[in-house]
Amino acid sequence: MMGEFMKVLIACEFSGIAREAFKARGHDAWSCDILPTEILGQHIQDDVLKHLDDGWDLMIAHPPCTDTAVSGARWFKFKKEQQEMGVAFFMKMVNAPINKICVEHPISIMSTRYRKPDQIIQPWMFGHGETKATCLWLKGLPKLKPTDIVKGRLARIHYESPGADRWKRRSRTLTGIANAMAEQWSMGVLI
């Protein structure tokens, strides 16, 4: 693929942040989510499972973690069926017919139900003075290298104020991480 642009799918992204990071580097990047996008651009508002076979070169997937993240372990006994659906959805992302895949998830049951992640990153490694352990399962991609290690490390995500949109605020990809993915995973692809 040397010298070519990639066709990139950002699965389960409503914010448009990662999509725009790849677009800024010249790629044909699309976000896909059942929600509308917050940043106007190339967005497929639909079930991403219908679009996994559309000829993507790279997919970064953000499958829902509500029923699989260990932060909600106290509720696991009440949502066995939802949890199994979450695991199945995650596995469809991992097994998509795409050569380069990153599936990101918080610390979750996927480390035991699937396998340990290839890498765990933190926002403070990419210019954001906060903590939020994020696991990356990688296929055909190198591990991300930190770009801007910050000393301040607050748990802002953990202490987001309650409200109907709390889950949205907690799930947005941070620009430093999106830019690192776009920069490092574009290397060797564009001239």
SVG drawing of the C-alpha trace seen along z (x, -y; Angstrom):
<svg xmlns="http://www.w3.org/2000/svg" viewBox="-31 -19 38 35">
<polyline fill="none" stroke="black" stroke-width="0.4" points="0.0,0.0 3.0,-2.3 2.0,-5.8 -1.7,-5.1 -4.4,-6.5 -6.2,-4.1 -9.9,-3.6 -10.5,-3.9 -13.5,-2.9 -13.9,-4.3 -16.5,-1.9 -18.9,-3.0 -17.8,-6.6 -20.3,-9.4 -17.9,-12.2 -16.0,-12.3 -12.7,-13.0 -10.7,-9.9 -12.3,-10.1 -11.1,-13.7 -7.6,-12.9 -7.3,-10.4 -9.0,-12.7 -6.4,-15.4 -3.7,-13.0 -5.5,-12.5 -7.2,-9.2 -10.7,-8.3 -12.0,-8.0 -15.5,-7.3 -17.2,-7.0 -20.1,-4.7 -22.5,-4.7 -26.2,-4.4 -26.1,-7.9 -25.6,-11.0 -22.1,-12.5 -21.2,-15.5 -18.7,-16.8 -20.1,-17.0 -18.3,-14.8 -18.2,-11.3 -20.5,-9.4 -22.6,-6.3 -25.5,-6.4 -26.3,-2.7 -25.4,0.6 -21.7,1.0 -22.1,4.8 -23.7,4.1 -20.6,2.3 -17.6,4.4 -17.2,6.0 -17.1,2.7 -13.4,2.9 -11.7,1.1 -7.9,1.1 -8.0,0.1 -10.6,0.2 -10.5,-1.4 -13.4,0.0 -14.9,-1.4 -17.5,1.3 -19.9,0.4 -18.5,1.3 -21.5,0.7 -22.0,4.4 -18.4,5.6 -16.2,3.0 -15.1,4.1 -16.1,0.7 -19.6,2.0 -18.9,5.5 -21.3,5.1 -24.1,5.1 -22.9,8.1 -25.3,10.6 -28.3,8.5 -27.3,8.3 -26.0,11.7 -27.8,11.6 -26.6,8.0 -23.1,9.0 -23.1,12.0 -24.4,9.6 -21.5,7.2 -18.9,10.0 -20.4,11.2 -20.3,7.7 -16.7,7.2 -15.7,10.4 -17.3,9.4 -15.1,6.3 -11.9,8.4 -12.8,10.9 -13.9,8.4 -12.5,9.1 -10.0,6.2 -6.2,6.5 -5.5,3.7 -7.7,3.5 -7.5,1.8 -10.3,2.6 -10.3,0.3 -12.0,1.0 -11.6,0.1 -10.4,2.7 -13.0,5.3 -14.0,9.0 -12.6,9.2 -9.1,9.8 -10.4,13.2 -13.2,13.9 -11.0,13.2 -7.3,12.6 -5.2,10.0 -4.9,6.7 -1.7,6.0 -1.3,2.6 -2.8,0.5 -2.6,-3.3 -3.4,-6.3 -4.5,-9.8 -1.4,-11.3 0.8,-9.6 -0.7,-11.7 -0.9,-15.2 -4.0,-14.9 -3.4,-15.3 -5.8,-12.6 -6.0,-8.9 -8.3,-6.4 -6.7,-3.0 -7.6,-2.0 -6.9,1.5 -6.0,2.0 -6.3,5.3 -4.2,5.0 -4.1,6.8 -1.6,5.8 -0.7,2.6 2.2,1.7 1.8,0.6 1.2,-3.2 4.2,-5.2 3.6,-8.0 3.7,-11.4 3.5,-13.9 3.8,-12.6 2.1,-14.9 2.8,-15.1 -0.7,-16.0 -2.8,-12.9 -6.3,-13.5 -9.2,-11.0 -11.5,-13.5 -13.3,-10.8 -14.1,-8.9 -15.5,-12.0 -17.7,-13.2 -20.8,-14.8 -24.0,-12.8 -26.5,-13.3 -28.0,-11.9 -24.9,-12.6 -22.3,-11.3 -21.7,-8.2 -21.0,-10.4 -18.5,-12.6 -16.7,-9.5 -16.6,-7.7 -15.2,-10.4 -11.8,-9.7 -9.3,-12.3 -7.6,-14.3 -4.1,-13.4 -4.8,-9.7 -6.7,-10.1 -3.8,-12.1 -1.3,-9.5 -3.2,-6.7 -3.6,-8.6 0.1,-9.7 1.7,-6.4 -0.7,-4.0 -0.3,-6.1 3.5,-5.8 4.8,-3.8 1.5,-4.2 1.7,-7.7 4.7,-9.1"/>
</svg>
